[in-house]
Amino acid sequence: MTGSDQARVAYELSLLTSLGEAVDTLLEAFFRHPDHLRHIVATVRLGKDIPWVLAACDGGTLDATGLVVGGAWNGKRWDFDAGFTLFTCERMPAGEFVEMAPGKGRVRVQGTLPGTGPLRPDMKALQAEIARATTIWSRRADLVQEWLLETGAREDAAFPQTFVELRFAADCYRGLVIGGEKDREGRWDYGGIVTLFLPDGRIVDLDAAQADMVEELVYGRHADLSR
């Protein structure tokens, strides 16, 4: 490798590192912001197959650089001509969501980092996850016995029936709830530790109180948003 090639590689790595640090800083503020769930629910693929895009806007009503967290995604890129939502920390350290009107100023993409974590599946795929988790769970005699003892072997509770999704920033867990505390109405209490049986057979204990999103999934649909 020649000296010029080495310099070019070092420059590109420096840009990538700077981009990663900028996005990480914005993401940390984004996931702490009390309104971030609204944008995740509105664009469920954000940070998944929709990557994190750092954009600089100038010449309009607001000059700012931030993450694009909403707008029209055409499958490959954001359509900035249609208007979009920018999350920026330039005026407020805690961050703010700014609606950028279409055709106002210039938008320059500073960089793109791929999203992480599994996509939210469609109904058919979700039903398959539930069925797979239930089938694998039913083959675990120790878990079945423990469940029957705890539920009193009631016919309507012969197997775990609550399938839940918990999101912690970019990490997502979906599985059958097989342990935890319940509220006065007999529903699982997501204010503490819950035990999930995942579709691949793993068992995990998660602090649901720390989750960004808790959603019970009913009949293969995303139906009950708890938080």
C-alpha positions in Angstrom: 0.0 0.0 0.0 1.4 3.4 -1.0 1.7 6.4 1.3 -1.3 8.1 -0.4 -3.4 4.9 -0.1 -2.6 4.7 3.6 -3.5 8.4 4.1 -6.8 7.8 2.3 -7.7 4.8 4.4 -6.8 6.7 7.6 -9.0 9.6 6.5 -11.9 7.3 5.7 -11.6 5.6 9.1 -11.5 8.9 10.8 -14.7 10.0 9.1 -16.4 6.8 10.0 -15.3 7.1 13.6 -16.5 10.7 13.8 -19.8 9.7 12.2 -20.3 6.9 14.6 -19.6 9.1 17.6 -22.0 11.8 16.3 -24.8 9.2 15.7 -24.1 7.5 19.1 -24.4 10.9 20.9 -27.7 11.7 19.2 -29.1 8.3 19.7 -28.3 8.4 23.4 -30.3 11.7 23.7 -33.0 10.4 21.3 -33.7 7.3 23.5 -33.8 9.4 26.6 -36.2 11.9 25.2 -39.8 11.4 26.5 -41.3 11.7 23.1 -39.1 9.2 21.3 -41.6 6.3 21.5 -44.1 8.3 19.4 -41.6 8.3 16.5 -40.6 4.7 16.9 -44.3 3.7 16.8 -44.9 5.9 13.8 -41.9 4.4 11.9 -41.5 0.9 13.3 -38.6 0.1 10.9 -36.5 3.1 12.1 -33.1 1.9 13.2 -33.9 -1.6 11.7 -34.0 -1.9 7.9 -34.3 1.9 7.9 -30.7 3.1 8.8 -29.8 6.0 10.9 -29.2 9.0 8.7 -27.3 12.1 9.8 -28.3 15.1 7.8 -27.3 18.8 7.8 -30.0 21.3 6.9 -29.3 24.9 6.0 -30.8 27.8 4.1 -34.2 27.3 5.5 -36.0 28.3 8.6 -33.5 26.3 10.8 -29.9 25.5 10.2 -29.2 22.2 12.1 -27.6 18.8 11.9 -29.4 15.8 13.3 -30.9 12.3 12.8 -33.8 11.8 10.4 -36.4 10.0 12.5 -39.5 10.5 10.4 -40.8 11.2 6.9 -41.2 9.4 3.6 -39.0 6.4 3.1 -39.0 5.0 -0.4 -37.3 1.7 0.5 -33.8 3.0 -0.2 -33.6 6.6 1.1 -35.5 9.4 2.7 -37.5 11.6 0.4 -36.4 15.0 1.6 -38.6 16.8 -0.9 -41.6 15.5 1.0 -40.6 17.0 4.3 -39.2 15.1 7.3 -38.6 15.1 11.1 -35.1 15.9 12.4 -33.9 15.1 15.9 -31.2 17.6 16.8 -29.3 18.6 20.0 -27.9 21.9 18.6 -30.3 24.2 20.4 -31.2 22.1 23.3 -28.8 19.6 24.9 -31.7 17.2 25.7 -32.7 17.2 22.0 -35.7 18.3 20.1 -37.8 17.1 17.2 -38.0 19.6 14.4 -40.5 19.3 11.5 -38.6 20.3 8.3 -41.1 21.6 5.6 -40.6 20.3 2.1 -38.6 22.5 -0.2 -37.2 24.7 2.5 -33.5 25.0 2.3 -30.8 22.4 1.4 -30.4 19.0 2.9 -27.0 17.2 2.8 -26.6 13.7 4.1 -23.5 13.6 6.3 -23.4 9.8 6.7 -25.5 6.7 7.1 -25.1 3.9 9.7 -27.0 0.7 9.3 -29.7 -0.2 11.8 -29.5 -3.2 14.2 -31.8 -5.7 15.7 -34.7 -7.8 14.2 -37.5 -6.3 12.2 -41.0 -6.2 13.6 -42.5 -9.2 11.7 -45.8 -9.2 9.9 -48.8 -11.1 11.3 -47.9 -14.4 9.6 -44.3 -14.4 10.7 -45.3 -13.3 14.2 -47.8 -16.2 14.5 -45.0 -18.5 13.5 -42.8 -17.2 16.3 -45.6 -17.7 18.8 -46.2 -21.3 17.6 -42.5 -22.1 17.6 -42.0 -20.8 21.1 -45.1 -22.7 22.4 -44.0 -25.9 20.7 -40.5 -25.8 22.1 -41.8 -24.8 25.6 -44.2 -27.8 25.6 -41.3 -30.2 25.1 -39.7 -29.0 28.3 -41.2 -31.2 30.9 -39.7 -29.3 33.8 -41.1 -26.0 32.6 -44.5 -27.5 31.9 -44.7 -29.1 35.3 -43.7 -25.8 37.0 -46.2 -23.9 35.0 -49.1 -26.3 35.9 -48.2 -26.1 39.5 -48.2 -22.3 39.6 -51.4 -22.0 37.6 -53.2 -24.7 39.5 -53.5 -26.7 36.3 -56.5 -24.7 35.1 -57.7 -25.8 31.7 -57.7 -22.2 30.4 -54.1 -21.8 31.5 -52.5 -25.0 30.4 -49.7 -23.2 28.6 -48.3 -19.6 28.6 -50.6 -17.4 26.5 -48.9 -14.0 26.8 -46.4 -13.2 24.0 -44.7 -9.9 24.6 -42.2 -7.6 22.9 -39.7 -5.6 24.9 -37.5 -3.0 23.3 -34.3 -1.6 24.9 -33.0 1.0 22.5 -31.9 -1.1 19.4 -32.3 -4.5 21.2 -35.6 -6.3 20.8 -36.9 -9.4 22.6 -40.1 -11.3 21.9 -41.3 -14.3 23.8 -43.8 -16.1 26.0 -44.0 -14.7 29.5 -43.3 -17.6 31.9 -42.5 -15.8 35.1 -42.8 -12.5 36.9 -45.2 -10.6 39.2 -48.9 -10.0 38.4 -51.1 -7.0 39.2 -54.4 -7.1 41.0 -56.3 -8.0 37.8 -54.1 -11.0 37.2 -52.2 -9.4 34.3 -48.4 -9.5 34.1 -46.8 -6.6 35.8 -44.2 -4.9 33.6 -42.8 -2.8 36.4 -40.1 -5.3 37.3 -38.4 -8.5 36.2 -40.2 -10.8 33.7 -39.0 -14.1 32.4 -39.4 -14.7 28.7 -39.2 -18.0 26.7 -37.9 -17.0 23.3 -38.8 -18.7 20.0 -35.3 -20.2 19.8 -35.7 -21.9 23.2 -33.6 -19.5 25.3 -34.9 -18.2 28.6 -34.1 -14.6 29.6 -34.8 -12.5 32.6 -35.4 -8.8 31.6 -36.1 -5.7 33.7 -39.3 -4.5 31.9 -39.2 -1.3 33.9 -36.1 -0.3 32.0 -37.6 -1.1 28.5 -38.3 1.7 26.1 -41.4 -0.2 24.8 -43.5 -3.0 26.2 -46.2 -4.5 23.9 -48.3 -7.6 24.4 -49.0 -9.4 21.1 -52.4 -10.9 20.7 -53.4 -13.4 18.1 -50.5 -12.5 15.9 -51.1 -8.8 16.0 -49.4 -5.9 17.8 -52.4 -5.1 19.9 -51.8 -3.9 23.4 -49.2 -1.2 23.9 -48.4 -1.1 27.6 -45.7 1.5 27.3 
